[in-house]
Amino acid sequence: MNINYSVKIASLLRKNDINTDVYYLDKNLKQKFKYADKLCVKYVIVVGEEEESTNTLVIKDMMDGNQESIPLDEKEILKRII
């Protein structure tokens, strides 16, 4: 996956005053979710090669475990996490 895609999403969130962290370490998803849970993160955005190629992202609600794939669209993202 191209890290620029993650940075693009993080920049969009930060532009809207949403605290954002990009996890750069090469760990498996379970370890990344555990890290987010430890930080009491409410939402995690997951991107990989498939999401980048389809211009989408996955938003996971860490409270209830639900996740959904949505287009990389500022209004759609903000509607889900604000």
N, C-alpha and C positions, 0 to 999 in steps of 0.2 A: 504494500500500500504506500502511496505517496503521502508523506507527512504534511505536505502543503494542503491537502484536503482537510485534515484535522485542524490545522492552523486557521484555515478559512472559516470553518465553523466556529472555532473558539473566538475569532475576531468578531464575527457577527454577534455572538452572545455578549461579549464584552462591550461592544458598541451600545448594547441595550442594558448596560449596567448589571449584567448577570455574572456573578463570580464563576470563573471557569479555570479548570486545570486540564492540561493535556498530559496523559500518562505516556511517556516516551519509552519506558523500559520494555524490553521484549519478554513479557510474561504471558501466561495463558489467561483466558477470560475469567476463569474462576478466581485467580489471584488478583486480577484487576478489580473485580466486583467486591472481593473481600476488603481490599484497600479502600474503595469508595464507601463501603459500609462502615468501616472503622472511622472514617471522617464524617459520618452521618450525612452523606450526600443524598439528596432526595431523588435526583434524576441523573442517569448516566446516558451519554450518547455514545453509541457504538458505531464505528465505521471500519470497513474493510475494503478489500478490492471490489467486491460485488456492489457495495453501496457507492463507492466512488465511480464505478462504471455506469451506474444507473442514476447518478446524481440524487441519491437518497441518503437517509441515515436512520438508525434505529434508536428510539428513545425508550429507555427502561425506567420504570418507576420502582425505585428501590424499596418503597414501603409495601407495595402489594405484589411486586414481581411482574406486573403486566408490562408488555413491551409492544411497540408497534413501529412499522416502517413508514416513514413519511418522506415526501419530496424535500429537497434542500431549498426551502422557501422560508424566508424570514418570518412572515406572518404565521405560517403553519407551525413553525418551531415554537414561537412565542405563545401561540394559542395553547400549546400542550404543556408548557412549563411555567406559565405565569398564572 
